[in-house]
Amino acid sequence: AILYSLVETAKANDLVVHDYITTCLQHLAEQPDNLEPLLPWNISKARCR
């Protein structure tokens, strides 16, 4: 359910799903307690479009 939510959130915000998931996983590996930058409206559009 969590992965589905991430996919649908990426789609709803016109992000490339693969790039968004990859960016989220890389960020979580480095900074697991800092989730604010992963919100679709905060993420760098250049990284996920």
Secondary structure as GFF3:
##gff-version 3
##sequence-region A 1 49
A	DSSP	alpha_helix	2	12	.	.	.	ID=ss1
A	DSSP	alpha_helix	17	30	.	.	.	ID=ss2
A	DSSP	three_ten_helix	36	38	.	.	.	ID=ss3
A	DSSP	three_ten_helix	45	47	.	.	.	ID=ss4
###
